[in-house]
Amino acid sequence: METAAKRFFASQRFAVVGASQDKSKFGYKVLAWYNAHSLPVTPINPGRSSIRLSASTELSTVPSVQSLPHPAETSLSVITPPTVTRKILVEAKEAGVKAVWLQPGSFDKEGLEYAVREFEAGVGGEGGRGGEGWCVLVDGESMINAVAKETGRL
């Protein structure tokens, strides 16, 4: 799974499905994490036109994975209920997304198996440094550093 996580962070762009304006939700926390690490991130939320992270930072949203301008260059963090996640994964595959990261609680066995089987990089499930499994908030920093060391970028 570490190889998949490195592949995920080797992407040029990132998007968060389930991005939220609510600071208490992981959809907000993960989006803010990407922004804090100066990674180009697009929030995906069909119910909002933008998400404000701070007084000076407001990100325009897109309503769906298919609306991403460069899906083949975008790694997708998924923070939705498992039944929604399965639909998102099919849409992401059809759109040409190559890497997905399923946050803890966002998948069931079927969804995780699909992600690992159908994408160049499918991250999720047991492992990582935290007790909940692979999580961008816990494991992202070390994976960014590993990619930077291996490639000299990021």
N, C-alpha and C positions, 0 to 999 in steps of 0.2 A: 504494500500500500504506500510505502514511502516513495517508491519510484513514481507512482501515479500522482502523489501529492507534489512532487517536484515538477512533473510534466504540467500539472495544473497551473503552477506559478510561473511556468516558462511562457505562458500566453502574453500577448500584447495588451489585451483588454480583459475586463472583468465585469460581471453583472450579478446582481442579487435579486433572485425571485423571492417575493415575500418581503421586500423592503417596506419599512414602516416609518411613519412619522413619530410613533410612540416610543419614547426613549427607554421604556422599560422592556421593550420587546427585542428579541434577538435579531429580527429583521432590520432594526435600527442599529443595533450594536455592531453587527457584521458590516453593514454599509459604512458606518463611521470608521471601523477598523481599516477598511480599504482606503478610505479618504485620508486617514491619519498616516498611512504608509505611502502616500502620494502615488497610489496605483489608480490608473484610469478606470473608473467604475460607473456603471449605469444601473440605477435602481429600476426594477420591473414591478410595477404596481398599477393595475388597470383602473383603480379608483382615485388616483391622485395625479396631478400634472407635474408636481415637484415634491421634493422632500428637503426640508431645511435642516442642516446639520449644525449650523451656528449662525450668528448674526451676519457673517460674511460668506457663508457657504450654503448655497441652495442648488440641488441637483435636479435637472429635468428628468422625469421618468418616461419610460415607454410602457405600453400596456401589455406587451406579451414578448415572448422569446422571438417570435417571428418578426417583431418590430426592431430588433437590434440591427444597427447599421452594418456590422461586420461579425456575424455569428461564428464564422469559421475561425476567427481570431480571438474569440471571447470565451473565457472560462466562466462557468456558471455556478454560483453558490445557490443552493436551494434550501429555503427555510419555509416550507409549507407543510401542511398535514400530509401523511402518507398517501391518502387517496388522491389528493391534488398533485403530489409529487410524481406519481406514475404518469399522469397526463402531461405534466411539464417535461418529463424525460422523453416521451414520444415526440413532443413538439420540438424539443432541443435537437434530437437526432435528425428529424426531418429538416430543420433549419441549418444543419451543418455544424453545430457546436461539437467540439472535440473533447472537452473536459468538463466534468461536473464534480461538485463537492456537495455531498448530502450531509447537512448539519445533523447532529444528534436530534432524534425525535421526528425527523422529516421523512423517514422511510420505513418500510417494512421489508421482510426478507425478499419478496418478489421485486420490489423497487431497487434494492441494493444489487441484487443479482443482475437485473437489467442494466443498471448503470455500469457495473464492472464489465459486463459482456459487450455492450453496444458502443462504448466510448473509448477513445484512445486512453483516457484517464478517467476512472470513476473512483472517487474517494469517499469513504464512509465506513461505518461499522466499527467493530472493535479495533483497538490500537490507539496510536497517538500517545500523547503525554498526559492527557487528562483521564479521569475516571469514567467519562461519558462516551468515549470513543473519539474518532477524528473530528476535530473542531477547528475552524479557521482561527477563532479567537485564542485558542491554546497552542495550536501547532503551526499556524501560519508564519509566524516570525522565523522559526527555525527552518522552515521550508524555503522562505524567501532568501535567507542567508545561504542555504545550501545551493540554490539555483545561482545566486550571485557568485559564489565561490567557483562553481563549475563553469559558468558561462562568462563571467566578468561583466555581467549587466544586472540591472534592476536596482 
